């Protein structure tokens, strides 16, 4: 059985790397390299897997999972500048991987986290599994 949970947060970031000159950053990242940064209304889709409890019929207590996700991730990133938190280029690819790593630690004892999907825009989705 697989169960998904969706969470939302708002955050800003700037796509740039010190490994490139400023004009190269603009060439690679376009308007996302704007010095002032920009923001997104992110969606985070977590997919868990396991066997439902035979008594409750549920894979996990959703309230407990929600609290853990809030404490482990959402409280760290919501209404923040992601470049202040993440030590690498804050592309959707990197964010999905970093968030998956954070959540893997949090859920090491269960339920089993299968994947983290970060929805940055309607056209940009990133999945770390």
N, C-alpha and C positions, 0 to 999 in steps of 0.2 A: 504494500500500500504506500502511496505517496501523497503527502499533504503539503500544499503551498500556503504561505502567509505573505501578505503584501504590507510593506511599510513605506511611509513617505517622509522625505525631509527636503529642506531647501539649503543650498550651499553655493558658494562661489569658488572659482579657481581661475588660474591662468595657465594656458599651455605654453610652456617654454622650457628650455634647458640651457644651462650654462655651457654645455658642450658645443653649442652652436652660436654663431654671431647673431646679433639682433635681426638683421635682414634675413638670415637663414631660418630663424624661428618663425618669422612672418611668412616666409615661403612655405615652410612645412605645415604650420598650424593656422595660417590665415588670420581671420579676425579674432580667433580664440587666443592669439598671442598678444592681444591688446594689453598694454601696460596696466590698465585699471582692472583687468580681469572681467569676468562675467559670471552669471549665475544660472542655476537650473533648479527646477522642481523635480527632484529625483524620485523614482520609485525603486524599491528594493524588493525583489521577489525571492523568497527563500523556499527551497523545496526540501522536505524531510522525507525519510523513508523508514519503514519498519512495519511491525505487526501491531494492529490495534489491540488494546487491552481487552481481554474477553469479558470483563465486567462492565467497563464504561463504554466500550465500543470505539474509543478514541485512541489515536496514535500517541497523543500527548496532551497535557493540560495547556490549552492555548494561552491562558492568562499568564502562566509561569514562563512560557516561551516568550511572550510579548515583553514581560518585565526584563528578561535576560537580554533580549535584543535591544531594548531601550537603554539599558545600563551599559552594555558592551559596545554599542555602535552608535545608535541614534543620538544619544546625549553628547557624544564626542564630535559629531559632524553637523548636526542641525544648526542652521543659521551661522555657520562658520566659514572661514576661508580655508579650503582644503589644503592649499599649499603650506599653511602653517602647521598642519597635522601630519601630512604624508611626505616622506623624505624622497620622493621620486616624482617624475612628471605625472601630473594628475589626469592622465588620459582615462577614459572609461575602462579600457583594458586593465590598466594598473589598479584603478580603484576597485574594480570587481575582484581582482586577485587579493588585494590587501584586505578588503572586507571579508572575503572568504576565509583568509588566514585568521583574522580576529575571531570570527564566528566559529571556526573549527576548534579553536582553543576553548571557547565558551561552552561548546556543545560536545566536548570530548567524551563526556559521560552519557550522552544521549539527549534527545533523540538524534539519530544519524542525519547530518546535514549533507544532502546530495549536491546541491548547487546554489549559487548566488547569482541572480540576474540583476544587473543594474540597468535601469531604463533612464537614459539621460534626456532623450527627446523621442518623439514618436518614431523617428527613423534610426535612432542609435540605441541598440541594446547590446549589453556585454554580459557574457555568461562565464563564470568560473566554476569548474566542477572538479 
